[in-house]
């Protein structure tokens, strides 16, 4: 059968139509199949693969590092940061500031001891007087009359006694001659003794009248200053006592003064013979006065928990005034104040007053303290902590035993 494709030439052996269609390639196709990838392209692919791996590894590493840092930051934030208080040294002795009261060494409120009208007074407040000086005069006429009457009775009864004694002498002579009975002699002896008793009574009345007359003169009991006067001419004054009337005068000895202070019981052991205190008074700011120990009550007042202590000082120039308020510096030996801690370090807990301390491992240890003195901004601690303790300032309420803390100051 003739070939339908006249243009087709003779086909070489082994390259017939069936062969060509079976492989789909001719000589040129086989050349194309043997073509390989260029070296530069292969190198670029390897680099891209390595870069992708490195980026993946870096991403994973960064995320791991970020997660680790976040956990560490969280842990760090859980540790509280605290500041430590630097405790003041207690090697030197200090002083305790206490209120004091200045009193005159001797003070005498003077009352009338007899009743009468005031005739005249001679000294007003502020006057210096000597012992025995006449301060005022009560009308003495009534008391002078009573004295004269007592003296008259004494003179009369003395005369009667003298006559009775003469009669007794006669009776004794007659009795010796048995001229009178023994009973008559005994009666006369009794009469003499009775009259002698009357005379003694009259003498006592004279003495009483003399004393009453002397009481009409109001005199100064000692050298001093008149600090009060509560009487005028013409006033009727009554014999009175401290509880019933106002004193006519008050005389004080200001040449010496007494300073009274009340020392708290826990400091009473520091009262020692010969000790001296310094004090100031409002009238003289900045001027310091000294007083020495006179005596101590030696007992604690249950109402106040204090011991009353008396100090004395010379006041010849009358600078310090009796009745003045004084601020006294009571000296204390080294260590008497204990440890002084600012109030900001205190913790109010059910166990009592506490402070938070930090041990060598930076762990919290709460300690209950005993407050010896409250100064407001600080307290003196008598027990519970030592001077070497590291005490936390401004501790939080959440702080507990064993908590780890970080210290910001050393």
VMD Tcl script that draws the C-alpha trace (Angstrom):
set ca {
  {0.00 0.00 0.00}
  {1.56 3.23 -0.99}
  {2.69 5.62 1.82}
  {0.19 8.33 2.63}
  {3.02 10.79 3.38}
  {4.84 11.14 0.13}
  {7.23 13.65 1.63}
  {8.61 11.19 4.07}
  {11.87 9.77 3.05}
  {13.25 6.37 3.77}
  {13.64 5.66 7.48}
  {16.91 4.33 8.78}
  {17.04 0.92 10.35}
  {16.18 1.05 13.99}
  {14.62 4.45 13.54}
  {11.34 3.50 12.07}
  {8.11 5.16 12.83}
  {7.30 2.82 15.64}
  {10.63 3.53 17.33}
  {10.19 7.22 17.02}
  {6.79 7.17 18.57}
  {7.80 4.61 21.24}
  {10.49 6.78 22.89}
  {9.13 10.17 22.04}
  {12.67 11.45 21.49}
  {15.04 11.59 18.70}
  {18.67 12.40 18.76}
  {17.96 15.99 19.81}
  {15.58 14.84 22.59}
  {18.19 12.61 24.05}
  {20.53 15.57 24.25}
  {17.93 17.52 26.13}
  {17.46 14.71 28.68}
  {21.15 14.59 29.43}
  {21.17 18.42 30.32}
  {22.15 19.01 34.19}
  {21.41 21.98 36.70}
  {23.99 24.78 36.66}
  {26.50 24.77 39.64}
  {25.62 28.33 40.72}
  {22.00 27.45 41.11}
  {22.84 24.43 43.24}
  {25.04 26.60 45.52}
  {22.26 29.16 45.95}
  {19.78 26.47 46.96}
  {22.12 25.09 49.61}
  {22.70 28.55 51.04}
  {18.97 29.23 51.16}
  {18.40 25.94 52.98}
  {21.14 26.68 55.52}
  {19.76 30.20 56.08}
  {16.28 28.82 56.65}
  {17.62 26.34 59.20}
  {19.63 29.05 60.98}
  {16.63 31.36 61.12}
  {14.50 28.58 62.56}
  {17.14 27.71 65.17}
  {17.60 31.40 66.09}
  {13.86 31.86 66.48}
  {13.53 28.85 68.69}
  {16.55 29.94 70.76}
  {15.27 33.49 71.13}
  {11.91 32.28 72.29}
  {13.56 29.94 74.79}
  {15.83 32.75 76.09}
  {12.88 35.11 76.31}
  {10.86 32.55 78.27}
  {13.78 31.94 80.63}
  {14.29 35.68 81.26}
  {10.58 36.17 81.92}
  {10.60 33.39 84.49}
  {13.72 34.82 86.13}
  {12.19 38.33 86.21}
  {9.06 36.91 87.78}
  {11.13 35.14 90.42}
  {13.12 38.30 91.09}
  {9.95 40.32 91.54}
  {8.74 37.84 94.16}
  {11.75 38.74 96.41}
  {11.04 41.88 98.44}
  {13.58 44.68 98.51}
  {14.14 46.16 101.98}
  {16.24 48.80 103.68}
  {18.19 48.19 106.87}
  {18.27 50.61 109.81}
  {21.61 51.72 111.15}
  {21.19 51.52 114.92}
  {22.59 54.29 117.07}
  {25.49 53.45 119.33}
  {24.62 52.79 122.98}
  {28.15 52.88 124.31}
  {27.72 56.36 125.76}
  {25.32 57.18 128.58}
  {22.29 59.29 127.84}
  {19.68 61.18 129.79}
  {16.00 60.90 130.52}
  {13.95 64.08 130.18}
  {11.38 64.33 132.96}
  {9.05 67.07 134.21}
  {9.94 68.57 137.57}
  {8.41 70.93 140.10}
  {10.39 73.58 141.95}
  {9.34 74.30 145.52}
  {10.69 76.59 148.20}
  {12.93 74.94 150.76}
  {10.54 76.20 153.47}
  {7.07 77.64 152.92}
  {4.71 78.64 155.74}
  {1.07 79.62 155.26}
  {0.25 81.79 158.29}
  {-3.22 81.65 159.87}
  {-4.76 83.61 162.72}
  {-4.71 81.74 166.02}
  {-7.12 84.14 167.72}
  {-10.23 85.89 166.50}
  {-10.34 89.66 166.22}
  {-10.33 92.69 163.96}
  {-7.23 93.48 161.94}
  {-5.69 96.74 163.12}
  {-2.78 97.00 160.69}
  {-0.58 95.00 158.36}
  {3.08 95.89 157.69}
  {4.37 93.81 154.75}
  {2.93 93.21 151.31}
  {3.75 90.51 148.77}
  {7.36 90.49 147.60}
  {8.65 91.98 150.85}
  {11.75 90.49 152.44}
  {11.23 89.76 156.13}
  {13.38 88.54 158.98}
  {12.43 85.92 161.52}
  {10.16 87.48 164.18}
  {9.22 90.50 162.06}
  {5.70 91.83 162.77}
  {3.54 91.15 159.71}
  {0.17 92.34 161.09}
  {-1.57 93.31 164.33}
  {-4.98 92.06 165.51}
  {-6.86 94.24 168.01}
  {-5.31 93.10 171.34}
  {-7.63 94.84 173.82}
  {-9.91 91.89 174.50}
  {-6.93 89.63 175.09}
  {-5.16 92.22 177.21}
  {-8.24 92.42 179.41}
  {-8.35 88.64 179.74}
  {-4.71 88.65 180.77}
  {-5.31 91.34 183.37}
  {-8.25 89.39 184.77}
  {-6.18 86.22 185.01}
  {-3.42 88.08 186.74}
  {-5.92 89.56 189.24}
  {-7.31 86.14 190.06}
  {-3.80 84.85 190.54}
  {-2.93 87.68 192.95}
  {-6.11 87.11 194.96}
  {-5.63 83.38 195.20}
  {-1.95 83.79 196.06}
  {-3.00 85.95 199.04}
  {-5.55 83.37 200.15}
  {-2.92 80.63 199.89}
  {-0.47 82.64 201.94}
  {-3.07 83.13 204.70}
  {-3.96 79.43 204.69}
  {-0.33 78.50 205.08}
  {-0.03 80.82 208.13}
  {-3.07 79.18 209.68}
  {-1.55 75.78 209.03}
  {1.60 76.84 210.87}
  {-0.48 77.85 213.94}
  {-2.46 74.61 213.79}
  {0.71 72.59 213.71}
  {1.98 74.40 216.87}
  {-1.29 73.82 218.67}
  {-1.40 70.19 217.61}
  {2.07 69.72 219.08}
  {0.62 70.88 222.46}
  {-2.46 68.67 221.97}
  {-4.54 71.87 221.98}
  {-6.46 70.88 218.82}
  {-7.55 67.63 217.40}
  {-5.76 65.82 214.63}
  {-8.83 66.25 212.45}
  {-8.61 70.06 212.62}
  {-4.97 69.90 211.55}
  {-5.76 67.62 208.63}
  {-8.58 69.91 207.47}
  {-6.28 72.91 207.43}
  {-3.65 70.99 205.48}
  {-6.31 70.10 202.87}
  {-7.35 73.74 202.66}
  {-3.78 74.79 201.94}
  {-3.37 72.13 199.25}
  {-6.66 73.11 197.59}
  {-5.72 76.75 197.57}
  {-2.35 75.89 196.08}
  {-4.18 74.10 193.27}
  {-6.29 77.18 192.62}
  {-3.14 79.26 192.37}
  {-1.67 76.85 189.82}
  {-4.87 77.11 187.78}
  {-4.63 80.87 187.89}
  {-1.05 80.71 186.69}
  {-2.11 78.54 183.73}
  {-4.85 81.03 182.89}
  {-2.33 83.84 182.99}
  {-0.06 81.87 180.66}
  {-2.96 81.18 178.27}
  {-4.01 84.81 178.27}
  {-0.41 85.85 177.66}
  {-0.15 83.47 174.69}
  {-3.46 84.67 173.22}
  {-2.30 88.25 173.56}
  {0.93 87.34 171.75}
  {-1.11 85.71 168.96}
  {-2.59 89.08 168.13}
  {0.83 89.84 166.67}
  {1.28 87.98 163.35}
  {5.03 87.41 162.98}
  {7.33 85.83 160.38}
  {8.45 82.31 161.37}
  {11.78 82.56 159.49}
  {13.74 84.72 157.07}
  {12.03 84.77 153.71}
  {9.75 86.51 151.27}
  {6.06 87.30 151.62}
  {4.44 85.55 148.68}
  {0.77 86.11 149.57}
  {-1.39 88.46 151.66}
  {-5.13 87.96 152.13}
  {-6.09 90.47 154.83}
  {-6.87 94.20 155.09}
  {-7.36 96.62 157.91}
  {-10.76 96.20 159.55}
  {-11.25 92.59 158.48}
  {-12.55 90.25 161.13}
  {-10.16 87.32 161.15}
  {-10.98 83.98 162.73}
  {-8.76 81.40 164.23}
  {-8.50 78.80 161.47}
  {-6.64 75.89 159.97}
  {-5.43 74.92 156.51}
  {-8.70 73.19 155.69}
  {-11.06 75.95 156.77}
  {-9.69 79.35 155.84}
  {-7.33 81.21 153.56}
  {-3.94 82.04 155.12}
  {-3.41 85.66 156.09}
  {0.15 85.57 154.74}
  {2.51 83.08 153.12}
  {6.22 83.34 153.78}
  {8.73 81.30 151.78}
  {12.44 80.78 152.13}
  {13.72 81.11 148.56}
  {17.43 81.06 149.36}
  {17.24 77.30 148.89}
  {14.92 75.33 146.68}
  {13.71 71.78 146.35}
  {13.27 70.11 142.96}
  {10.84 67.20 142.86}
  {10.73 64.74 139.96}
  {9.00 61.40 139.51}
  {11.30 58.77 138.03}
  {9.67 55.84 136.18}
  {10.00 52.55 137.99}
  {12.25 50.92 135.37}
  {14.81 53.75 135.83}
  {14.62 53.91 139.63}
  {17.70 51.69 139.99}
  {19.84 54.49 138.51}
  {19.13 56.80 141.47}
  {22.40 56.91 143.37}
  {23.81 59.02 146.23}
  {25.56 62.21 145.20}
  {24.06 62.31 141.71}
  {23.42 65.66 140.05}
  {20.78 66.62 137.52}
  {20.52 69.60 135.20}
  {17.27 71.40 134.48}
  {15.83 74.42 132.71}
  {12.87 76.68 133.47}
  {10.71 78.57 130.94}
  {11.71 81.98 132.35}
  {15.32 81.52 131.24}
  {15.50 79.65 127.92}
  {18.91 78.14 127.33}
  {20.12 78.65 130.90}
  {20.93 75.39 132.68}
  {20.73 74.96 136.46}
  {22.18 72.17 138.60}
  {20.64 70.35 141.57}
  {22.02 67.58 143.79}
  {20.21 64.59 145.23}
  {18.70 65.13 148.69}
  {16.63 62.01 149.07}
  {14.34 59.46 147.46}
  {10.96 58.21 148.61}
  {12.29 54.69 148.15}
  {8.85 53.40 147.18}
  {6.88 53.17 143.94}
  {3.60 55.07 143.80}
  {1.07 52.51 142.61}
  {-1.07 55.16 140.88}
  {1.75 56.40 138.63}
  {4.40 53.68 138.70}
  {7.05 56.27 139.63}
  {9.44 57.02 142.48}
  {9.42 60.52 143.98}
  {12.94 61.98 144.16}
  {13.99 65.25 145.79}
  {16.93 67.40 144.70}
  {18.21 70.58 146.31}
  {19.89 73.72 145.01}
  {21.11 77.07 146.30}
  {19.13 80.07 145.12}
  {20.77 82.96 146.92}
  {20.09 85.31 144.00}
  {16.42 84.21 143.86}
  {16.66 83.58 140.12}
  {14.55 80.42 140.15}
  {11.07 80.94 141.54}
  {9.19 78.46 143.75}
  {6.33 76.72 142.01}
  {8.05 76.84 138.61}
  {7.84 74.01 136.09}
  {11.22 72.49 135.23}
  {12.46 70.21 132.47}
  {14.96 67.88 134.10}
  {17.72 65.85 132.43}
  {18.01 62.70 134.50}
  {21.43 61.12 133.75}
  {21.58 57.50 132.68}
  {24.62 55.22 132.51}
  {25.82 53.58 129.30}
  {23.32 51.06 127.98}
  {20.48 52.20 130.21}
  {18.39 53.29 127.25}
  {18.75 49.91 125.55}
  {18.47 50.16 121.77}
  {16.74 53.10 120.10}
  {14.64 52.12 117.08}
  {12.59 54.47 114.88}
  {8.84 54.00 115.08}
  {8.75 53.21 111.34}
  {10.33 49.81 112.05}
  {7.62 48.65 114.45}
  {5.13 45.95 113.49}
  {1.87 45.57 115.39}
  {1.11 41.85 115.52}
  {-1.04 39.54 117.62}
  {2.12 38.34 119.36}
  {2.81 41.91 120.49}
  {5.13 44.63 119.26}
  {7.66 43.17 116.81}
  {10.45 44.14 114.45}
  {11.63 42.31 111.32}
  {15.31 41.37 111.20}
  {17.42 39.86 108.41}
  {19.75 36.95 109.13}
  {23.01 36.06 107.39}
  {21.12 34.23 104.62}
  {18.94 37.27 103.92}
  {15.96 35.56 105.46}
  {13.40 37.40 107.60}
  {13.16 36.69 111.31}
  {10.43 38.44 113.34}
  {11.34 39.32 116.93}
  {9.04 40.45 119.75}
  {10.44 43.46 121.62}
  {9.96 45.13 125.00}
  {9.55 48.91 124.81}
  {11.18 50.71 127.72}
  {10.35 54.26 126.64}
  {8.19 55.75 123.90}
  {9.67 58.93 122.40}
  {7.08 59.33 119.68}
  {9.28 59.20 116.59}
  {11.41 56.47 118.17}
  {11.30 53.96 121.00}
  {13.91 52.67 123.41}
  {13.83 48.87 123.43}
  {14.69 47.13 126.66}
  {14.83 43.59 125.28}
  {14.14 41.32 122.33}
  {16.85 42.56 119.94}
  {20.58 43.22 120.05}
  {22.70 46.03 118.68}
  {24.05 43.75 115.93}
  {20.64 42.86 114.49}
  {19.83 44.06 110.99}
  {16.37 45.62 111.40}
  {14.13 46.33 108.41}
  {12.73 49.83 108.06}
  {9.09 50.22 106.95}
  {8.34 46.47 106.77}
  {5.24 45.39 104.86}
  {2.35 43.68 106.60}
  {2.81 40.61 104.40}
  {6.34 39.97 105.67}
  {6.64 36.59 107.38}
  {9.31 34.48 109.05}
  {11.63 32.87 106.52}
  {10.83 35.21 103.62}
  {13.82 35.93 101.39}
  {14.59 39.63 100.96}
  {17.03 41.74 99.01}
  {18.88 44.52 100.89}
  {19.35 47.81 99.06}
  {21.68 49.46 101.59}
  {24.58 48.08 103.50}
}
mol new
graphics top color blue
foreach p $ca { graphics top sphere $p radius 0.5 }
foreach p [lrange $ca 0 end-1] q [lrange $ca 1 end] { graphics top cylinder $p $q radius 0.2 }
display resetview
